[in-house]
Amino acid sequence: MKLIAKKAWQSGLQISAALLFVIALGTEARSESLVQPFIDAEVPGAEPVGSGRFSVLFWDVYDATLFAPEGKWQANSPYALSLTYLRDFDGEDIASRSVKEMRRQSGVSRADLDLWLPLMRDLFPDVTSGDTLTGVYLDNGSARFYLNGSLLGDINAPGFASRFFAIWLGEQTSEPEFRNKLLAGVAK
């Protein structure tokens, strides 16, 4: 009887070890699949820095993930921010809300906002639930945008990229707790 119990216990350990191995492989594969090829091409060595779900009241708006080389974000180095929308939005609304959030930042001129709004209106598409809009901060200080991995275009206006990404990542963001999630709890 002791021999049967010992074999059952050993068998249970082997099954548990096998399950843990499969779970670990699945987790590793999921984290690797987060970095789409176009992100890795724009941000070499891209790894997730942090992520979170943005909600307003009881409405879930989007899930966001910040990617940077080796998972270490720096404001003036290439990085990517992906927003997977959980609701439908017009591109016009995304552009208008972006201007509203940039206006909150000190030092942003009305002239810059007047220049940037039509650029965003022309570039930002309507999104439906499940669409992923990714913005990439490039080495040259401009911003490149993708919808579901397809290139939308660049905005090369001086100052635009840093102000646009500061909506989520800047110290003056309207959502400091969300910023903290994207930066994985480390003020950088």
RAVENSUL-V224017 format. One record per residue. N is the residue number from 1. RES is the residue in one letter. OMEGA is omega in whole degrees, -180 to 180 (NA if undefined). BURIAL is 1 if it has 24 or more other ideal C-beta (glycine too) atoms within 12 Angstrom, else 0. D_LAST is the distance of its C-alpha to the last C-alpha in Angstrom with 1 decimal. Layout:
BEGIN
n | res | omega | burial | d_last
N | RES | OMEGA | BURIAL | D_LAST
N | RES | OMEGA | BURIAL | D_LAST
END
This chain:
BEGIN
n | res | omega | burial | d_last
1 | M | 179 | 0 | 60.8
2 | K | 180 | 0 | 58.3
3 | L | 179 | 0 | 58.0
4 | I | 180 | 0 | 57.3
5 | A | -180 | 0 | 54.6
6 | K | 180 | 0 | 53.0
7 | K | 178 | 0 | 52.9
8 | A | 180 | 0 | 51.5
9 | W | 178 | 0 | 48.7
10 | Q | 179 | 0 | 48.0
11 | S | 178 | 0 | 48.1
12 | G | 177 | 0 | 45.6
13 | L | -180 | 0 | 43.2
14 | Q | 178 | 0 | 43.6
15 | I | 179 | 0 | 42.9
16 | S | 179 | 0 | 39.9
17 | A | 179 | 0 | 38.5
18 | A | 179 | 0 | 39.3
19 | L | 178 | 0 | 37.5
20 | L | 178 | 0 | 34.4
21 | F | 180 | 0 | 34.5
22 | V | 179 | 0 | 35.0
23 | I | 179 | 0 | 32.2
24 | A | 178 | 0 | 29.8
25 | L | 180 | 0 | 31.0
26 | G | 179 | 0 | 30.6
27 | T | 179 | 0 | 26.9
28 | E | -180 | 0 | 26.2
29 | A | 179 | 0 | 28.0
30 | R | -178 | 0 | 26.2
31 | S | 177 | 0 | 22.7
32 | E | -177 | 0 | 24.0
33 | S | 176 | 0 | 25.7
34 | L | -178 | 1 | 22.5
35 | V | 179 | 1 | 21.8
36 | Q | -179 | 1 | 24.5
37 | P | -179 | 0 | 26.1
38 | F | 176 | 1 | 25.1
39 | I | -179 | 1 | 21.4
40 | D | 178 | 0 | 21.9
41 | A | -179 | 0 | 23.9
42 | E | -177 | 1 | 21.3
43 | V | -177 | 1 | 18.3
44 | P | -179 | 0 | 20.0
45 | G | -177 | 0 | 19.0
46 | A | 173 | 1 | 17.3
47 | E | 178 | 1 | 16.4
48 | P | 174 | 1 | 15.0
49 | V | -180 | 1 | 11.4
50 | G | -179 | 1 | 12.5
51 | S | 178 | 1 | 15.3
52 | G | 176 | 1 | 17.2
53 | R | 177 | 0 | 20.3
54 | F | 180 | 1 | 20.4
55 | S | 174 | 0 | 23.6
56 | V | -173 | 0 | 25.4
57 | L | 180 | 0 | 27.9
58 | F | 178 | 0 | 29.6
59 | W | 173 | 0 | 29.0
60 | D | -175 | 0 | 26.6
61 | V | 178 | 1 | 25.3
62 | Y | 169 | 1 | 23.2
63 | D | -177 | 1 | 21.2
64 | A | 174 | 1 | 17.9
65 | T | 177 | 1 | 16.2
66 | L | 180 | 1 | 13.2
67 | F | 177 | 1 | 14.2
68 | A | 179 | 1 | 12.6
69 | P | -179 | 1 | 14.3
70 | E | 178 | 0 | 14.8
71 | G | -178 | 1 | 12.3
72 | K | -176 | 0 | 9.2
73 | W | 170 | 1 | 7.5
74 | Q | -173 | 0 | 7.2
75 | A | -175 | 0 | 8.3
76 | N | 175 | 0 | 11.5
77 | S | -179 | 1 | 12.6
78 | P | 174 | 1 | 14.7
79 | Y | 180 | 1 | 13.7
80 | A | 176 | 1 | 15.8
81 | L | -180 | 1 | 15.8
82 | S | 177 | 1 | 19.1
83 | L | 176 | 1 | 20.8
84 | T | -173 | 1 | 23.9
85 | Y | 179 | 1 | 26.1
86 | L | 179 | 0 | 28.1
87 | R | 176 | 0 | 30.3
88 | D | 177 | 0 | 32.1
89 | F | 173 | 1 | 30.8
90 | D | 176 | 0 | 32.3
91 | G | 177 | 1 | 30.4
92 | E | 180 | 0 | 31.5
93 | D | 179 | 0 | 29.8
94 | I | 179 | 1 | 26.5
95 | A | -179 | 1 | 26.7
96 | S | 178 | 0 | 27.8
97 | R | 178 | 1 | 25.1
98 | S | 179 | 1 | 22.4
99 | V | 179 | 1 | 24.0
100 | K | -180 | 0 | 24.2
101 | E | 178 | 1 | 20.5
102 | M | 179 | 1 | 19.7
103 | R | -180 | 1 | 22.4
104 | R | -178 | 0 | 20.3
105 | Q | 179 | 1 | 17.7
106 | S | 176 | 0 | 19.0
107 | G | 177 | 0 | 20.5
108 | V | -177 | 1 | 21.6
109 | S | 176 | 0 | 25.3
110 | R | 180 | 0 | 28.0
111 | A | 178 | 0 | 29.3
112 | D | 180 | 0 | 26.1
113 | L | 178 | 1 | 26.1
114 | D | 177 | 0 | 29.8
115 | L | -173 | 0 | 29.2
116 | W | -177 | 1 | 26.5
117 | L | 179 | 1 | 28.2
118 | P | 177 | 0 | 31.2
119 | L | 179 | 1 | 29.1
120 | M | 178 | 1 | 27.3
121 | R | -179 | 0 | 30.6
122 | D | -173 | 0 | 32.2
123 | L | -173 | 1 | 29.6
124 | F | -180 | 1 | 28.4
125 | P | 167 | 1 | 31.0
126 | D | 178 | 0 | 32.3
127 | V | 175 | 1 | 30.7
128 | T | -180 | 0 | 32.4
129 | S | -179 | 0 | 31.2
130 | G | 177 | 0 | 29.9
131 | D | 177 | 1 | 28.8
132 | T | 176 | 1 | 25.4
133 | L | -178 | 1 | 23.9
134 | T | 174 | 1 | 21.2
135 | G | -180 | 1 | 19.4
136 | V | 173 | 1 | 18.2
137 | Y | -175 | 1 | 16.2
138 | L | 179 | 1 | 18.4
139 | D | -176 | 0 | 18.4
140 | N | 178 | 0 | 20.6
141 | G | 177 | 1 | 18.3
142 | S | -179 | 1 | 20.6
143 | A | 177 | 1 | 20.3
144 | R | -175 | 1 | 22.6
145 | F | 179 | 1 | 23.7
146 | Y | 170 | 1 | 25.6
147 | L | -179 | 1 | 27.6
148 | N | 177 | 0 | 28.4
149 | G | 178 | 0 | 27.7
150 | S | -178 | 0 | 30.0
151 | L | 173 | 0 | 28.8
152 | L | -180 | 1 | 29.1
153 | G | -178 | 0 | 28.2
154 | D | 167 | 1 | 25.8
155 | I | -174 | 1 | 24.9
156 | N | -178 | 0 | 24.8
157 | A | -179 | 1 | 25.0
158 | P | 177 | 0 | 23.1
159 | G | -175 | 1 | 19.9
160 | F | -172 | 1 | 20.3
161 | A | -178 | 1 | 17.7
162 | S | 179 | 1 | 14.7
163 | R | 180 | 1 | 16.3
164 | F | -178 | 1 | 17.3
165 | F | 176 | 1 | 14.1
166 | A | 175 | 1 | 12.6
167 | I | -178 | 1 | 15.2
168 | W | -168 | 1 | 13.0
169 | L | -178 | 1 | 9.4
170 | G | 180 | 1 | 9.7
171 | E | 180 | 0 | 9.5
172 | Q | 179 | 0 | 13.3
173 | T | 176 | 1 | 13.8
174 | S | -177 | 0 | 17.0
175 | E | -176 | 1 | 15.7
176 | P | 178 | 0 | 12.8
177 | E | 178 | 0 | 14.0
178 | F | 175 | 1 | 14.1
179 | R | -179 | 1 | 10.5
180 | N | 177 | 0 | 9.7
181 | K | -180 | 1 | 12.2
182 | L | -180 | 1 | 11.0
183 | L | 177 | 1 | 7.5
184 | A | 173 | 0 | 9.9
185 | G | -178 | 0 | 9.3
186 | V | 176 | 0 | 6.0
187 | A | -175 | 0 | 3.8
188 | K | NA | 0 | 0.0
END
